[in-house]
Each structure stands twice: as structure tokens, then as C-alpha cells.
Amino acid sequence: HFDTVEKELDSIAEAGVTGENLFIDRRAHLILPFHCLLDGAEEASKKSGWAVGTTKRGVGPCYSDKASRVGIRAADILDPERLKVRLEMLIPQKNEQLRHYNLPEVTVEELMAKCATWREKYGSKIIDTLPILRDAIKGGKEVLLEGQLGIMRDLDWGIYPYTTSSNPTAGGACSGAGLSPRYIDSVIGVVKAYSTSVGGGPFPTELEDEVGEKLRTVGGEFGATTGRPRRCGWFDGVAASFSCWLNGFTSIAITKLDVLDEFETIKVCTAYEIDGEITTDLPDTAGQEKARPIYEEMEGWMESTKEARTWKDLPPKAQAFVKRLEELTGAPISFVSVGPEREQIIILEE
């Protein structure tokens, strides 16, 4: 969504960072104004309890167009004639959907004008990014692919239908970037020391009490896009182990350990009980809705970890907690953060 890109570029410019090295692959699908309208309307039309919790940024409807092979891609705005033909095919369909929700219709002309503005501002940044990535890999440079959202929001492996519209997995990063898995040297899973979620769907370890509120307040757990309070709960070893296997984590970064500094007792979910049976395998969405978490209790360290800079600086009970998470996930923990600053990241192995 180029209007959002503009806002983000303005925000980083205030921090002294330019967007001169930003490029947008020509294959990227564009979120158009009607996508945002339809996103909000479709969410509002769902029955109570079935809302996905979308950010209403138009992502879902855009992916729907992509799957239906009618989407508008970045390269299309560079060719006005081609763009007009594609919009003339698409807009009647979209206006029918907009009328269904009593929303204002759109015209080809206004969208052509919007895309012309985007072309003028960002046309030079729309390129084939594959050669850049390929040359970097062949040249022995380090390449970092960064994803967002967690495994439980994955379209295929998450708590469907309470998911995003793509695959926020290591495999999804490869297909999204145009990179073969054979070139991946390491996959670092980023995991909080407790669990959070924004949006609908089951959340077995959710705490809807003063403990959950304390996690939310101390951790500053409010959605980055919507500002909504995040749902908070204890660390879910079942979901974390599932994510570790599916992504093939070579190591894990545990974040926000310091949020737990003032908890006398810390719980870790090691299994679920569903209909009287104990399982460590992640069930489907319906199973998670019925799951009762089986907890292991650990003593809290009750002292600040914010000034810790090495593993030895951490309280013994905090070390024991981290080691237990390592056992549950099955992957070595290589980073532990005790605050938002870069110097508050403890590196456990080079």
C-alpha cells in the first residue's frame, strides 16, 4: 500500500534514515482503496465470535485477488495502458461487492489517477529485485530475511480461519524473496518469554485476570497497527515446539525476559488436556478451543534483569527458566533480550 509506504518513509526520515535503498519488486501485489473498504465490511459482517481480528488494512482482499488472478501488481502501474485494461476488468466486479455492503463505488478514472501519483513517486523503485538477491548470495554477502506474525497466524498451519492471508514461516520467506531453501544457513525463531496474540481464535494459555493484565501493562502489549490491547498468557511450549519443527529453527531468540522480573511464580505450558487425554502435539483449531493447558510452575527471580549483559549476569532462576524453554522447543537459545535497546540483547553463542 503505497500511501502506507509514504507514511513509513516519513517516520524513518524523522530518525535520520533515508529510503534511498528501498526497492519494491515488480511482482508485488498492490493494496488498493477498495481492498481496505471491503476488509472492514467483511469483518463486520461475520457472526459474533467468528471475527478474524483483521487490521482492516486490506491485506485479505488483496490476497483474494491474487489467488483469483485478478490482482494489480506493482509493475502494472508502470504501464498505464495495461493498467487501464486490467482495472476495466476488475472494477465492475469490485463495485458489485461494494454495493453489497452499501459502500461507495470506485471508478477506473480515480484509480488511474491514484496509480499515476504512485508511479510518479515510486516508479523508479519498482524493479526486479531477484538479481540483487542473487548477486548478493553469489558474492558471499550476508542476507537477512525478516518475517512478521507468528506461526499460529499462518494460513495453512495456523488457527484457521483466524489467520493472516500468507505464510509467515521460514518456507514462506523463501518463496516470498525468491530464494531457494538450499541457500538458508540459519533460521532464528523470535519468541517472547510469555505468549501474546492480537485478533480472534483460540489461545489456550490466555490469562484473563490480573496476571494477564500485569503482563500486558509491564510488557507494553498493544497492537503495533491498531493499538488494540494484546491478549497475554504464559509461555506455550506446545505451540513453540510446533513452530520450531515447522520452521526448522537453528536457534531461538527469547525476548522480553525482563517483563517477568516481578512475578513470584512463572508458569510454562508443557502439554494440553483435551477431552481427558494429554497431548504434546498441537491440535487443530477446534481442539485448541477445548484445550486445557498443563502447566509447570517455576520460581520467579524477583530482581531486575535489565542491566544484565552476559549470561552470567542473569539470576540463576532466570537462567533455569531460559534453559527450560530451550528443552521444550528443542532448539538452542542463542539470544536473550532484557529490554528494548540493542545493548540489552545477551548473545549466548557467536
N, C-alpha and C positions, 0 to 999 in steps of 0.2 A: 504494500500500500504506500504509494509514493508520498502522500500527504503525511503519513506517519514517519517515513524516512526523513522528510524535511524537518519535522519536529525533533527527531533524534539527532540529526546533524547539528541543529541549532543548540541543543543541550550540551553536546560534547564540545562545541566551539566555545561555549562559556568556560569550559575547563581547559581551554587552550589546545584542543585536539582538532585537526582539520580532517575533512573527509576525502582528501585527495587520493588516497589509496583504496577507496571503496569502489568495488565493481559489482555489477549485477549481471548474473548470467542471462543470456538472451532467452533461455528456456524457462525462466521463472514465470509462474502464473501471477497475474495481477488481480488484486482485490479492487473491485470497482464499487462505486457508491451504492448500487442496488444490492450488492452482497451484504453490506452492513445492515441495510433495512430488513432484508429477508432473514438474516441471522437472528435479529431481535424478535421478529414476528413469529418465526418458527419456534423459538424457545418459549415465548409467551403462550403459545397455543398448546403446549404439552400439558398433560394431566399432572395434577399435584403429585410430587414425589418422583416424577419421571424427567424433570428438567436436568439437562446435562451440566448446567452451570457455565455456559459459554461466556466469553468475554464480550460477545457481540461485536467483534472486530471484523466479521465477515469471512473468517477463515473456513468454516464448514461449508457454506455455499460456494466458495471459490473452489474448494477441493471437489465438490459435487460436479461443478462444471468441468473440472479437469478430467474426472473419471468418465463424464459423458462426452468428452472430446469436443466440447464447445467453448472451452476457456480461452481467454485472451492472454497471450504471453508477452513478455517484455519486448521481444523482437517485433511484435506486431505493430507497436506504436511508432516504430522507425519507418514503417511503410504505410502511409495514410490510405492509399488505395486498397491495400489488402485489409487494413484495419476496418475500413468502412464496410467492405463486403461481409466480414465476419460479424460485425456489430448488427448489420441489417438482418442477418440470420438469427442472431441471438436475442435481440431486443424484444421482438414480438412474444417470444417465449417468456422472457422475464417480466414483461408488462402483464401478462396473464397471471403470473404468480403474485405480482404486486397488487393487482386488482382483487385477488382472492383475500388479501389481508387488508384491503381498503387503504393501501399505501399509494403515494403519488407515483405516477408512471414516469419513465425516463424516455428521452429521445436520442436518436443516433447523433443528432447535431450537438447536443450538450455533452455527450460522452466524447465525441470527436474533439470538441474544444478542450475538455479536461485533459485528454491524452496529448493534445498539442502542447499544452502547458508543461506536462510531464516530459515530453520529448525535448522541449527547449531547455529544461533544467537538467535533465538526467540522461539525455540521449547519448552523450559521449561516454557514459559509464556503463552502458548496456553492451556487453561484449560476450565473446565465447570464453568463459573462464577456464575451460578444460586445459588449453595449452599452458596456462600459468601454473596450474597444479601439476601437470605432467612434467614440465621443465624443472619445477622445484624438487619433485621426487627424484628425477633422474640426476639432478645436480647435487643430491645428497643433503638438501636443506630439510630442516625440521618443519613439519606441517601440523598444525593444531586444528582439529575439527571440534567445535563446541556445540553441544545439543542443549535443549531445554525441555522441561517437563520430565516426569518420571515414568517408569515402566508401566505403572498402573493406569496411565492415560494413553497407552499405545493402542492404536486402532485394532490391531489383531490380537495382542496378548494382554491387554488391559481389562478394566472392568466395563466392558462393552454393555450398553451403549453410552456409558458415562465417560467417553474418551475424547481425545482430540481426533483430528482427521488424518493423521500421518503416523509415522513410526519413529518415535524418539528413542531409538536404540542404536547400538553400535552399527548394526546392519543398515539401519535407516540412514545413518551418517554417510556410509559408503555410497549408497545409491543416490543420496542427495547431492553429494560432492562430485560424483563421477570417479570414484576411486575404488580399485579392486581391493577386497579384503586381504589379499596377499601382501599388500604394502603397509598394513597396520602393524606397528611394532608394540604398541601398548594401548590398553583401554582402561582409563581411570574412572571408576564409579564415584560420583559425588553423593554422599549420604549424610543426612543430618543425624545428630545423636539422639533424636526423637523423630516422630513422624508428623507430617503435616499434609494437608490437602486443601485445595480450593475447588469448589464445584460439587456436584452431586455424586451419588453412588455409595456403595458400602465402604466402611472404614473400620475394620474390626477392633483396632486399638484406640479408637477415638475416645477422648475424655471430655464429657460434657458436664464438668464440675469445676470446682475451684482449682484443681490441679491443672486441668486443661487451660483454664483462664490464665494461670500463672505462666505456663509455657508460652502462651500467646503474647502476654504482656512483656515478659522478660526477653523473649526472642524477637519481638517486633514483627509478629507474624500477621502481616496484612498483604493482600494480593498486590503484586507489582503493577498490574494493569488496571484492575478495578478498585483496589483499595479495600476489598472485602476482607473481613477477619478470616484468617485461615483456620480450618479445623485442625486441632492438635491432639496428639496421643503419644503413647510410649513407642519406643523402637519396635518395629515389626520384623523379627528375624525370619519369618516365613516368606514375606514379600521380598525382603532383602536378599535372601538366598536364591529365590526365583530370579530376581533381576541379575544377580551375579552370574548364574548359569546362562541365562539368555543372552547377556551382553558379552560374556567371556572376559570379565574384569581381570586384568593382570594385577591391579592393586586398587585400593579404595582410599578416598579422602573423606575423613569424618569431620563434618563442620559443626559449629555451634556447641562444642563441648562445654563452653563456659556458661551456657544457658542453664545447665544442670547443677551449677555450683551451689545453689541454695536448697537443694532437695535432700532431705534426710534419707529417703528411700527412693530408689530408682528401679523401675520395672522394665523388663525386657520380655517381649513375647517370643516364646520358643516353639509354640505349636498352636493349633486350633482344635477346639472340640466342636464337632458338627453332628447333631443327632446322636449324641452319646459316643461317638467314635473320635479318637485322637489322630490327627494327621499333621505332618510337617510339609505336605505338598499343597501348593496353592490351589484352592478350588475355583470353580467358575464364579461368575457374578452372583448367581442365586445361592451358591454355597457360602460365599463370603458374607452375604446378607444374614445368614444364620449362624455364622462362626462366632464362637466364644473364645477369646484369647486365653491361652495358658501362659501365665507369667512366671518368670524367675525374678525374685527380688534381690537387689544388690544394695549395699550400704552406700549412701552418698558421701562425698568427701568434705562437704560443708566448708570449703575455703575457696578463695578465688584462684582461677587458673589463668586469668587474663595476662599475667606477666610472665607466664611460662614460655620459654623459647627453645627448650630442648626436652626430650623425653624424660630425662631425669628430673626436670623441674616440675613435672606433673605429680600430684599427690598419688601415693600408692593405690588408693581406691579408684582414682580416675584411670590409672594405668590398667587396673584389673577390669574396669568397665570396657575400655577400648579393646583389650585382649579378648574379652568375651564376645564382642561384636565381630571380631576377626574370626573366631571359631564358628559363629553362627552363619556368617556369609561365605566362608570358605575361601576368602581371598585375603592376601596380606594388606594391612593398612599402612600406607606409606606417608600419609599426611594427616595431621590433626590441627584444626583451627580453633583458636580460643578467643576470637574476636574478628571484627570486620577488616582490620588492616593487614597488609601484606606481611609485615613483620610478625604478625600473630599466627602465622602458619608454621607449625612444627614439622620438619621433614624427618621422617624416621629412617628412610633409606635413600641413597642417592640414585 
